[in-house]
Amino acid sequence: MARLAQVDTILDVPVDTWNALCGTRQPFIQHGFIAALEASESVCEHNGWKPAHCLLEDDDGQLIAAAPLYEKAHSYGEFVFDFAWANAYDQLGLDYYPKLLNAIPFTPVAGPRILARDADARAEMAAHLTALPERLGYSSLHTLFPDDETGEALAQAGATPRRGCQYRWYNRDYRDFDDFLSHLSSKRRKEIRRERKRMHDAGVTVVVRTPDEIDPELWNTLYAFYGRTYAIRGQAPYLTRNFFDELGERMGDQVLFFIAYHHATPVGMAFMMVGDDTLYGRHWGCETDYHSLHFETCYYAGIDYCIEHGLACFDAGAQGEHKIRRGFEPVATWSYHFIADPRLSSAVDNFCVREAEMMRSFQAEQRERSNFAVETLRAS
């Protein structure tokens, strides 16, 4: 009989033991990414993310399944919004927080959320996860952006699916950026060329750098750019300066910085990571607001990189209907939710069914707005 254990930091789990269950080079589920978050205190109990990772061991003490899990004191940094559910709990005189979150902090990227040796171990872990709220007295369990295997296991264990929408760029064996543009409408081609020309005429170029190519002074500059993105919204950045040092040491071969220079002076950056066949855009920031700088640094330079390096997909981050005009396509995303209180569980189930229909219609409308011929689009 497998035994469930919980640890309050992934740093207590051997790197190779965790990564052996991943089955993918997707960076965010790797031990190194989660460890960098925790070692840098970007994620900790003090800021409302208390690690409580679940480990499932067989009779021989071998790890057969694992799930990143956090006790959350709020709903920030998740990109799946449940504030209305929290308000409903409050109106009933119940405490919604703390809740349990099976997710990668600050990372709205679909991927494994239950790592497992096989399907049976995955199903057993899903059953344990959905039992935790009632067993330990939490209001709920939320799994965000899982892959299909995780989602299916959670649905079998009684969790409710919730549909969302994001935008991704797909590489259809383009020879170069102009070849990609040739598949867009004339209007979109002109818009993109005009935006890229603005950067060229302003003397702005984008250079791709790995962590070991960045000196301490430039590191501080790039972090200042990142911090400014949050400062203009009146909040502190999610990631600490030390996070980037930790990540560079633990998995620097998968980290890229797209740095925009005005002549010889850095003026903006996009922090990205690389998986098996996908480029992931994660965070961006700039010194001042150049026209089209965001599009060049966060989208077009990434598309260039994918074409040059033969990557199949560019996941440039959550939200952003404006991505449609720049060659990105709408895709469905999912989260799964288990609400302990039966009164609210029924209401959430009904809400998610209605919302899924609206999201399905919204995605179809977005697909109709796409710049590609229908027969070239991938099925969602």
Buried (B, 14 or more C-beta within 10 A) or exposed (E): EBEBEBBBBBBEBEBEEBBBBBBBBBBBBBBBBBBBBBBBBBBBBEBBBBBBBBBBBBEEEEBBBBBBBBBBBBBBBBBBEBEEBBEBBEEEEBEBBBBBBBBBBBBBBBBBBBBBBEEEBBBBBBBBBBBBBEEEEBBBBBBBBBBEBBBBBBBEBEBBBBBBBBBBBBBEEBEEBEEBBEBBEEEBBEBBEEBBEBBEEBEBBBEBBEBEEBEEEBBEBBBBBBBBBBEEEEEEBBBBBBBBBBBBEBBBEBBBBBBBBBEEEBBBBBBBBBBEBBBBBBBBBBBEEBEBBBBBBBBBBBBBBBBEEEBBBBBBBBEBEEBBBBBBBBBBBBBBBBBBBEEBBEBBBEBBEEBBEEBBEBBEEBBEEBBBEEEEEEEE
